[in-house]
Amino acid sequence: MENSQRSGNPPRPRPPAGWLERLRGRRPRAGTPAVPGVVPVGVVTDSAAALPEDWVDRHGTYLRVVPMPVMVNDQIFSEGTDDVPTELALGLAMGQAVRTSRPAPGQLLNAYRQLAEAGVGHIISIHLSGDLSGTLDAARLAAESSPVPVTVVDSRTVALAQGFAVMDVVDAAAAAGADAEQLAALAAKAAENHVYFAVPSLEQLRRGGRIGAVASMLGTLLNVKPILSVREGHIIAHEKVRTHSRTLARLVAIARAEAQARGPEVRLAVHYFGNLEAAEEIVQELAGASVFEVLAVPVPAVLGAHTGVGVLAVAISGGIEPPAPGAVRPEPRTKAEPRTKAESRPRPESKPRDPRRQPVSPSPGSAVSAGSPQEPEAPPEHSAP
């Protein structure tokens, strides 16, 4: 990753003993269980978790990351083995058909077998939201043929909001020798992690079926740029931003507010695709929001295929989960901003409320809830044996 000097920005403060360094310090020697006599537990996840490569390399003994395929004009690319970001960016720029697929069950079964051969007695398989992908179903199919028991966990989220939970489980399994039931419960806490993101256009998300047509029209016809989030496994509109130029400032404000609500143990990461300088700017703005280092991590190709080039996202984990924000809300207006003509018109006098009628509160995210079609199976030639 380029440093702040190369991007033209002043170097950001780097707190000592960041969370990655803390995890590294607790890691036992490879191949040696932390607690004598305890059978190790393995962890499997998918590339949508956006785990930093160096962290994966350090924990490769009992961890497997299954790549998710990306198809550009029916040519299949596998994250981690091909130069997917370049091929994807070129395909999107040229207007080529871009699709994604779940991993084949055979790929997941192969990962389970590798861990079983390494000596694990149980596997925790943590994957992106089952409402956004069919990967969870593929994992369940593979688990039926696994040589060791597999607990499949729906993270109900994506990106490093999913990845943070994977890190916690791997760390707990190695350092404390926790049993499978405890680790599965820890993995399920991924649903408490949040992702906020903004894209220059909602069209790619609409084409992939990840948001409803109403949400797409909201962003394209009315010139509203919503900040989206992943809640309860779905993509929803979190806040309406009037211009794309204000998106960065609102992402920072939203992330700072939630980080403060979560407490000092919060962890943050910024995702980007083709816009590292903007991501580094957000990293610097959030540097004081956590005692840990704020990372800048490229968005996984399988997610970039749906968001498009120019996406900016903030993943938040740790501390105390704040309450759900409710239905989509407009961007807060500053005092200096004038009201529009429509807002300046006098409002009609409201009628007295009938005391016998109870108010009905809108459900969270109900304004523009996402659709959640399952992804197609990978073509046969891509499936692992």
C-alpha positions as CSV (number, residue, x, y, z in Angstrom):
1,M,0.0,0.0,0.0
2,E,1.3,3.4,-0.9
3,N,2.3,5.6,2.0
4,S,1.0,9.1,2.8
5,Q,4.2,10.7,1.4
6,R,3.6,9.3,-2.0
7,S,0.0,10.3,-2.2
8,G,0.9,13.9,-1.5
9,N,-0.6,14.0,2.0
10,P,1.3,14.6,5.3
11,P,2.1,11.4,7.2
12,R,-0.8,10.4,9.5
13,P,-0.2,9.7,13.1
14,R,0.5,6.0,13.9
15,P,-0.4,5.0,17.4
16,P,1.9,2.4,19.0
17,A,0.7,-1.1,19.5
18,G,-2.1,-1.1,16.9
19,W,-4.6,-3.9,16.8
20,L,-2.7,-5.8,14.1
21,E,0.5,-5.6,16.2
22,R,-1.5,-6.7,19.3
23,L,-2.8,-9.7,17.4
24,R,0.7,-10.5,16.1
25,G,2.1,-10.4,19.7
26,R,-0.5,-13.0,20.9
27,R,0.1,-15.4,18.0
28,P,1.7,-18.8,19.1
29,R,4.3,-20.5,17.0
30,A,2.9,-22.1,13.8
31,G,1.7,-25.6,14.2
32,T,1.7,-25.6,18.0
33,P,-1.6,-25.5,19.9
34,A,-1.6,-22.6,22.5
35,V,-3.0,-25.0,25.2
36,P,-1.4,-28.4,25.5
37,G,-3.8,-31.3,24.9
38,V,-6.4,-29.1,23.2
39,V,-7.3,-30.1,19.6
40,P,-7.0,-26.9,17.4
41,V,-10.0,-25.4,15.7
42,G,-9.7,-24.3,12.1
43,V,-11.3,-21.3,10.4
44,V,-12.5,-20.9,6.8
45,T,-13.8,-17.8,5.2
46,D,-14.2,-16.2,1.8
47,S,-12.3,-13.4,0.0
48,A,-15.2,-11.0,0.7
49,A,-13.8,-10.7,4.2
50,A,-11.0,-8.4,2.8
51,L,-8.4,-9.8,5.2
52,P,-5.0,-8.1,4.8
53,E,-2.6,-10.5,2.9
54,D,0.2,-10.2,5.4
55,W,-2.2,-11.1,8.3
56,V,-3.5,-14.2,6.4
57,D,0.1,-15.3,5.7
58,R,0.9,-15.2,9.4
59,H,-2.1,-17.3,10.4
60,G,-2.1,-19.7,7.5
61,T,-1.6,-22.9,9.7
62,Y,-5.3,-23.1,10.7
63,L,-6.9,-20.5,8.4
64,R,-8.1,-20.9,4.8
65,V,-9.5,-18.1,2.6
66,V,-11.6,-19.4,-0.3
67,P,-11.5,-17.0,-3.4
68,M,-14.7,-15.9,-4.9
69,P,-14.8,-15.8,-8.7
70,V,-15.4,-12.7,-10.8
71,M,-16.5,-13.0,-14.4
72,V,-15.7,-10.2,-17.0
73,N,-17.3,-11.0,-20.3
74,D,-17.6,-14.7,-19.3
75,Q,-13.9,-14.9,-18.5
76,I,-13.4,-16.2,-15.0
77,F,-10.8,-14.6,-12.6
78,S,-10.0,-15.9,-9.2
79,E,-9.1,-13.4,-6.4
80,G,-5.7,-14.2,-5.0
81,T,-4.4,-16.0,-8.1
82,D,-5.2,-13.5,-10.9
83,D,-4.8,-9.8,-11.3
84,V,-8.5,-9.3,-10.7
85,P,-8.5,-5.6,-9.7
86,T,-6.9,-4.6,-13.0
87,E,-9.1,-6.9,-15.2
88,L,-12.2,-5.7,-13.3
89,A,-11.4,-2.0,-13.6
90,L,-10.8,-2.4,-17.3
91,G,-14.0,-4.4,-17.8
92,L,-16.0,-1.8,-15.9
93,A,-14.4,1.1,-17.8
94,M,-15.2,-0.6,-21.2
95,G,-18.8,-1.3,-20.2
96,Q,-18.3,-5.1,-20.3
97,A,-20.6,-7.5,-18.5
98,V,-19.3,-8.1,-15.0
99,R,-20.7,-10.8,-12.8
100,T,-19.8,-12.7,-9.6
101,S,-20.4,-16.2,-8.4
102,R,-20.3,-18.1,-5.2
103,P,-17.4,-20.5,-4.8
104,A,-18.1,-24.0,-5.8
105,P,-18.8,-26.4,-2.9
106,G,-15.8,-28.4,-4.0
107,Q,-13.5,-25.5,-3.3
108,L,-14.8,-25.2,0.3
109,L,-14.6,-28.9,0.8
110,N,-11.0,-28.8,-0.3
111,A,-10.3,-26.2,2.3
112,Y,-12.0,-28.3,5.0
113,R,-9.9,-31.4,4.0
114,Q,-6.7,-29.4,4.2
115,L,-7.4,-28.2,7.7
116,A,-8.4,-31.8,8.7
117,E,-5.1,-33.0,7.4
118,A,-3.4,-30.3,9.5
119,G,-4.9,-31.8,12.6
120,V,-7.9,-29.6,13.5
121,G,-10.8,-31.3,15.2
122,H,-13.5,-28.8,14.2
123,I,-13.9,-26.0,11.7
124,I,-15.7,-22.6,11.9
125,S,-16.7,-21.5,8.4
126,I,-17.5,-17.8,8.4
127,H,-19.0,-16.2,5.3
128,L,-20.6,-13.0,3.9
129,S,-24.3,-12.4,4.3
130,G,-26.4,-15.2,3.0
131,D,-28.9,-12.6,1.8
132,L,-26.3,-11.2,-0.6
133,S,-24.6,-14.4,-1.8
134,G,-25.1,-18.1,-2.2
135,T,-21.7,-18.8,-0.5
136,L,-23.4,-19.8,2.7
137,D,-25.4,-22.5,0.9
138,A,-22.2,-23.8,-0.8
139,A,-20.5,-24.0,2.6
140,R,-23.4,-26.0,4.1
141,L,-23.3,-28.4,1.1
142,A,-19.5,-28.9,1.5
143,A,-19.8,-29.3,5.3
144,E,-21.9,-32.4,4.8
145,S,-18.9,-34.2,3.2
146,S,-16.2,-32.7,5.5
147,P,-14.0,-35.2,7.4
148,V,-14.4,-33.1,10.6
149,P,-17.4,-31.3,11.9
150,V,-18.0,-27.8,10.4
151,T,-20.1,-25.0,12.0
152,V,-21.2,-22.6,9.2
153,V,-21.8,-19.0,10.4
154,D,-23.6,-16.3,8.5
155,S,-21.7,-13.1,9.3
156,R,-24.7,-11.0,8.1
157,T,-22.2,-8.5,6.7
158,V,-19.3,-8.1,4.2
159,A,-15.8,-6.7,3.8
160,L,-13.7,-6.1,7.0
161,A,-16.8,-6.0,9.1
162,Q,-16.8,-9.7,8.3
163,G,-13.0,-9.9,8.4
164,F,-12.8,-8.4,11.9
165,A,-14.9,-11.3,13.2
166,V,-12.6,-13.8,11.4
167,M,-9.6,-12.2,13.0
168,D,-11.2,-12.4,16.5
169,V,-12.0,-16.1,16.0
170,V,-8.6,-17.0,14.7
171,D,-6.9,-15.1,17.6
172,A,-9.2,-16.7,20.2
173,A,-8.7,-20.2,18.8
174,A,-4.9,-19.8,18.8
175,A,-4.3,-17.9,22.0
176,A,-7.0,-19.3,24.4
177,G,-7.8,-22.7,23.0
178,A,-11.6,-21.9,23.0
179,D,-14.0,-24.6,22.1
180,A,-16.0,-24.7,18.9
181,E,-19.2,-23.5,20.5
182,Q,-17.5,-20.4,22.0
183,L,-15.8,-19.6,18.7
184,A,-19.1,-19.9,16.8
185,A,-20.7,-17.5,19.2
186,L,-17.8,-15.1,18.7
187,A,-18.1,-15.4,14.9
188,A,-21.8,-14.6,15.1
189,K,-20.9,-11.2,16.7
190,A,-19.9,-10.1,13.2
191,A,-23.6,-9.0,12.8
192,E,-22.8,-6.3,15.3
193,N,-20.1,-4.8,13.0
194,H,-21.2,-2.1,10.5
195,V,-20.1,-1.0,7.0
196,Y,-21.0,2.4,5.6
197,F,-20.2,3.1,1.9
198,A,-20.8,5.4,-1.0
199,V,-20.5,4.9,-4.7
200,P,-20.4,7.4,-7.6
201,S,-23.3,5.6,-9.2
202,L,-25.9,3.1,-8.0
203,E,-26.2,1.5,-11.4
204,Q,-23.7,-1.3,-10.9
205,L,-25.4,-2.3,-7.6
206,R,-28.8,-2.2,-9.4
207,R,-27.6,-4.4,-12.2
208,G,-26.3,-7.0,-9.7
209,G,-29.6,-7.0,-7.9
210,R,-28.1,-5.8,-4.6
211,I,-30.4,-2.8,-4.3
212,G,-34.0,-2.3,-5.3
213,A,-35.1,-0.3,-8.3
214,V,-36.6,2.4,-6.0
215,A,-33.2,3.0,-4.4
216,S,-31.5,3.2,-7.8
217,M,-34.1,5.8,-9.0
218,L,-33.5,7.7,-5.7
219,G,-29.9,8.2,-6.6
220,T,-30.1,8.7,-10.3
221,L,-33.3,10.7,-11.0
222,L,-33.4,12.9,-8.0
223,N,-29.6,13.6,-7.8
224,V,-29.4,12.2,-4.3
225,K,-26.3,10.3,-3.3
226,P,-27.2,8.0,-0.5
227,I,-24.7,6.7,1.9
228,L,-25.4,2.9,2.1
229,S,-24.9,0.5,4.9
230,V,-25.2,-3.3,5.6
231,R,-27.8,-4.0,8.3
232,E,-29.2,-7.4,9.2
233,G,-27.6,-8.9,6.0
234,H,-29.1,-6.4,3.6
235,I,-27.9,-3.3,1.9
236,I,-30.0,-0.3,2.9
237,A,-29.8,3.5,2.4
238,H,-28.5,5.0,5.7
239,E,-28.5,8.7,4.8
240,K,-29.4,11.0,1.8
241,V,-26.5,13.2,0.7
242,R,-27.3,15.9,-1.8
243,T,-24.0,15.9,-3.7
244,H,-21.2,13.4,-4.1
245,S,-18.6,16.0,-3.1
246,R,-20.1,16.0,0.4
247,T,-20.0,12.2,0.7
248,L,-16.4,12.0,2.1
249,A,-17.2,14.5,4.9
250,R,-20.4,12.6,5.8
251,L,-18.7,9.2,5.8
252,V,-16.1,10.6,8.3
253,A,-18.8,12.2,10.5
254,I,-20.9,9.0,10.6
255,A,-17.9,6.8,11.4
256,R,-16.6,9.2,14.1
257,A,-20.0,9.4,15.8
258,E,-20.3,5.6,15.9
259,A,-16.7,5.1,17.0
260,Q,-17.4,7.5,19.9
261,A,-20.6,5.6,20.8
262,R,-18.7,2.2,20.7
263,G,-15.9,3.2,23.0
264,P,-12.1,3.1,22.9
265,E,-11.8,-0.5,21.8
266,V,-13.4,0.3,18.4
267,R,-11.5,-0.8,15.2
268,L,-11.9,1.0,11.9
269,A,-10.8,0.3,8.3
270,V,-11.3,2.3,5.1
271,H,-12.0,0.4,1.8
272,Y,-11.4,1.9,-1.6
273,F,-11.3,0.9,-5.3
274,G,-9.1,3.1,-7.6
275,N,-9.1,6.1,-5.3
276,L,-6.4,5.5,-2.7
277,E,-5.8,9.3,-2.1
278,A,-9.4,9.8,-1.0
279,A,-9.2,6.7,1.2
280,E,-6.0,8.0,2.8
281,E,-7.7,11.3,3.5
282,I,-10.5,9.5,5.4
283,V,-7.8,7.5,7.3
284,Q,-6.2,10.7,8.5
285,E,-9.5,12.2,9.5
286,L,-10.4,9.1,11.5
287,A,-6.9,8.6,13.1
288,G,-8.0,10.1,16.4
289,A,-11.3,8.1,16.6
290,S,-9.7,4.9,17.8
291,V,-6.7,3.9,20.0
292,F,-5.8,1.4,17.2
293,E,-4.4,2.1,13.8
294,V,-7.0,2.8,11.0
295,L,-6.2,0.7,8.0
296,A,-6.7,1.5,4.3
297,V,-7.6,-1.8,2.5
298,P,-8.6,-2.3,-1.2
299,V,-12.2,-3.5,-1.5
300,P,-12.3,-7.2,-2.5
301,A,-12.8,-7.7,-6.2
302,V,-16.1,-9.6,-5.6
303,L,-17.5,-6.5,-3.9
304,G,-15.9,-4.0,-6.3
305,A,-17.7,-5.8,-9.1
306,H,-21.0,-4.6,-7.6
307,T,-19.9,-1.2,-6.3
308,G,-17.8,-0.1,-9.2
309,V,-14.6,2.1,-9.3
310,G,-14.6,5.0,-6.8
311,V,-16.3,3.3,-3.9
312,L,-15.4,4.5,-0.4
313,A,-16.3,2.5,2.7
314,V,-15.7,2.5,6.4
315,A,-15.9,-0.8,8.4
316,I,-16.4,-0.5,12.1
317,S,-16.1,-3.2,14.8
318,G,-15.6,-3.6,18.5
319,G,-16.9,-1.9,21.6
320,I,-20.6,-1.6,22.2
321,E,-22.9,-1.8,19.2
322,P,-25.0,1.4,19.0
323,P,-28.8,1.1,18.4
324,A,-30.0,0.9,14.8
325,P,-30.6,4.3,13.2
326,G,-34.0,3.6,11.9
327,A,-35.3,4.5,8.4
328,V,-33.2,6.4,5.9
329,R,-32.6,10.0,7.0
330,P,-31.6,13.2,5.2
331,E,-28.1,14.7,5.6
332,P,-28.1,17.2,8.5
333,R,-28.2,20.8,7.3
334,T,-25.8,23.3,8.6
335,K,-27.0,26.7,9.8
336,A,-25.5,28.5,6.9
337,E,-27.5,26.5,4.3
338,P,-30.7,28.2,3.1
339,R,-33.9,26.3,2.9
340,T,-35.3,25.4,-0.5
341,K,-38.5,27.0,-1.8
342,A,-40.5,23.9,-1.0
343,E,-39.2,23.9,2.5
344,S,-40.0,27.6,3.0
345,R,-43.7,27.3,2.1
346,P,-46.0,27.6,5.1
347,R,-47.2,24.2,6.3
348,P,-51.0,23.6,6.7
349,E,-52.3,23.5,10.2
350,S,-52.2,19.9,11.5
351,K,-55.3,18.3,12.7
352,P,-55.7,17.2,16.3
353,R,-54.6,13.6,16.8
354,D,-57.2,11.0,17.6
355,P,-56.1,9.6,21.0
356,R,-57.5,6.2,20.1
357,R,-55.0,5.7,17.3
358,Q,-51.5,4.6,18.0
359,P,-48.6,5.9,16.0
360,V,-46.8,3.4,13.7
361,S,-43.0,3.6,13.7
362,P,-41.2,2.7,10.4
363,S,-39.0,-0.3,10.5
364,P,-35.3,0.2,10.1
365,G,-34.2,0.5,6.5
366,S,-37.7,0.2,5.2
367,A,-37.4,3.1,2.9
368,V,-35.1,1.4,0.4
369,S,-34.4,-2.1,1.6
370,A,-32.3,-4.1,-0.7
371,G,-33.2,-7.1,-2.8
372,S,-31.2,-10.3,-2.2
373,P,-31.2,-12.7,-5.1
374,Q,-28.8,-15.6,-4.8
375,E,-25.7,-15.6,-7.0
376,P,-25.5,-18.2,-9.8
377,E,-23.3,-21.3,-9.4
378,A,-19.8,-21.0,-10.9
379,P,-19.4,-22.6,-14.3
380,P,-18.4,-26.3,-14.1
381,E,-14.9,-25.7,-15.3
382,H,-14.2,-23.4,-12.3
383,S,-15.3,-25.9,-9.7
384,A,-12.7,-27.6,-7.6
385,P,-12.6,-31.4,-7.6
